[in-house]
Amino acid sequence: MTRIDLITGLLGSGKTTFLLHYARYLLRHGERIAILENDFGAVNVDMVMLQELKGENCELGMIAGGCDAHCHRRRFKTQLINLGMQHFDRVLVEPSGIFDMDEFFDTLHESPLDRWFEIGSVLTVVDAQTDDVLPPQMEYLFGSEAACAGKLILSKWQPEVPAEEAVASALAHLNRSLEAIRCDRRFTAEDMLVRDFDALTDADFALLKAAGYRGSAYIKRFRPEDILSSVHYFMHIHIPDAQIRPVIGEIMADPACGRIYRLKGSLPAPDGWYKINATPESIEIDSVPDGQAVLIVIGDELHREAIDLHLQRVNTDPAYVSV
């Protein structure tokens, strides 16, 4: 049977960056793998970051959103049937940071997937810089996406903060979120791996690969359709280098734009592309070889026209459009 791993975590927590390192480890050790990006948006810019992996032993796939939860689940199953017939050693599933865990477990118990796949590890990436208090929907997702994890992975830990302090703070918040959804699961420091992604060793990856998962029950406080409602796309954007970080900061900080959880995408650079990943806590801009001129904004009560005003002030592409 093909082992299938699920990598969860809130928007912008670092799932794709971790996935890239994990996939490289599996490929180095001769495994034939597939990566399935299970998103709710119509465009998945995280796929750009994974293109270097694509080859004879690694297939990349995507489930686009743009439909209701039932349609999305059917697309998920269809993709898994396709992968199951190819007999990969392992399939890695990275959902959006807004994800109903039942979609994963319920789908894999359906025929014929239950004969082709065996659940391997559920790994949850926890951002050390997560706000102590999140909006109710995000608090629910923070707890529910970690409830079944076999291992937690701390991301964005700053060395100036003692590791014990960072872990204690992250676990205290996560356990409060679990208590709020009436889940009996509680995490301890032994459940969390703390290491810079670039410093992860083969022994670390072997531990994660064998981490498994835990069956945990909790109260579903929100329906998927209640959470997947706020996403806008801004396309045909070309912003001068010196203006990229300031304008993103303005958008994230402007209450007229709505409560933004994440702004992601890619923009043209002098010698390639920039990959953009911004949350209220940080703005990450990395160079990548390929991309497409699009920014995706995810949040509550978004006001597209207000975001337009910020972008159009600095955008030099006359074909700009937002939806």
ABEGO torsion letter per residue (X at the ends): XBBBBBBBEBBGAGAAAAAAAAAAAAAAAGBBBBBBBBBABABBAAAAAAAAABEAABBBBBBBBGBBAAAAAAAAAAAAAAAAAAGBABBBBBBBABBBAAAAAAAAABOAAAAABBBBBBBBBBBAABBABBBAAAAAAAAAAAAABABBBBBGBBAABBAAAAAAAAAAAAAAAAAAAGBABBBBAAABBBBBAAABBAAAAAAAAAAEBBBBBBBBABBAAAAAABBBBBBGBBBBAAAAAAAAAAAAABAAAEBBABBBEBBBBAAEBBBBBBBAABBBBBBBABBBBBBBBBEBGBBAAAAAAAAAAABABAABBBX
